[in-house]
Amino acid sequence: MSRVVSWLKESAYTVPLSPACKMCAKGSKLVVLITGLCPAKCFYCPLSFEKGGKDRIFADEWELDSEKDTKKLIREAEYIDASGAGITGGDPLVVWKRTKRYISLLKKTFGEDFHIHLYTSGLKNVSHIDELVSAGLDEIRFHPMPEHWGEIEKSPIISSIKSSLKSGVDVAFEIPAIPHMEKDIFSLFRWADDNGLCWVNLNELEYSERNCDALSLRSYVVKSDISAAVKGSQETALKVLGMAAGEKFSVGVHYCSSSFKDGIQLRNRIKRRANNVAREHEIISDDGTLIKGVIYSKKESLQKLCLSLKKEFKINSDHLFVNKKKNRVEVGIWVLEKIAPALKKSGLECYMIEEYPTADALEVERAPMPI
């Protein structure tokens, strides 16, 4: 009998656990959205309107200018000290040549131990899976449609799954824990165990801007006022996880909670990035966000403002930064706390800013200075 291991932020698993999941917990998996295109039409797809159905490429939050813009891909991996990459979409097999190129590049740059897994619906270009494995793919996670979970042998992707099992790559299923589908999910577990899959990953079902109407039409609701997770999804996942533990399964089952993704995976990844990208004027918070002072001027250029600040207040150059993209001068918050009253009298706008250290620099909080 297996044992259910309670893990981080309400997640849980039975052994074995995928190396990719262990890396995600450390924040060391680079997330490569290689395209938003996908042949499947999953009603619960959480991908945003800006990405879903569009052929765009992102390395974490950093959008690549084109398929050939691989410098950002490598730099982002370096910024988070990545030990591996998860290639997702959309469906990476839609652009299998691009996927193969990126796998080869990442392996060549970071070595054979750099673990690469990808997700696929298995509905298109499956004849090229062997080429991806030859390029260095370590793990493939198939996403069968819910109507086939109870009878996977009738799925249109069954031949692709069986073919992949012969290729030497680690094969897994990854599906959402849809409430009240315990019987079908457990049937998928049993088939996976009988046929030599390595593991099955269950994700907590979540609301997003793109799937909210489809979920609401099916009478799903959020489980609390502070969560986007669907009520009943976690209960379903833990129930079937317990059922799996009661069998002598060799296949590992992992339940990945919504809070794990936000509170562990994302948090640890941004902390890793912050340690590599933070400038001298930025303070790294316990959550990995960057705290800084910012100054806006409507009268003079950013360069002139920066020079006048240095001259008038004797500010160290390392504690000032001209952010042309956001049209502001940034300064150490400990410096701004001292000079903000004088700057405000001069008509300058001063704020304390907290933002993510990610490429999109998402702002978390803004407070006027002086307080």
Sequence and secondary structure as in RCSB ss.txt:
>XXXX:A:sequence
MSRVVSWLKESAYTVPLSPACKMCAKGSKLVVLITGLCPAKCFYCPLSFEKGGKDRIFADEWELDSEKDTKKLIR
EAEYIDASGAGITGGDPLVVWKRTKRYISLLKKTFGEDFHIHLYTSGLKNVSHIDELVSAGLDEIRFHPMPEHWG
EIEKSPIISSIKSSLKSGVDVAFEIPAIPHMEKDIFSLFRWADDNGLCWVNLNELEYSERNCDALSLRSYVVKSD
ISAAVKGSQETALKVLGMAAGEKFSVGVHYCSSSFKDGIQLRNRIKRRANNVAREHEIISDDGTLIKGVIYSKKE
SLQKLCLSLKKEFKINSDHLFVNKKKNRVEVGIWVLEKIAPALKKSGLECYMIEEYPTADALEVERAPMPI
>XXXX:A:secstr
    EE GGG EEES   HHHHHHHHT EEEEE  S  S   TT    TTTTTS   EETTEE SSTT HHHHHH
HHHHTT SEEEEESS GGGGHHHHHHHHHHHHHHH TTSEEEEEE S S GGGHHHHHHHT  EEEE   GGGST
TGGGSTTHHHHHHHHTTTSEEEEEEEE TT HHHHHHHHHHHHHTT  EEEEEE B  TTTHHHHHHTT  BSST
T  BBTTHHHHHHHHHHHHHTTT  SEEEEE HHHIIIIIIHHHHHHHHHHH  TT EE TTS EEEEEEE SSS
 HHHHHHHHHHHH   GGGEEEETTTTEEEE HHHHHHHHHHHHHTT EEEEEEE SSTT  EEEEEEE  
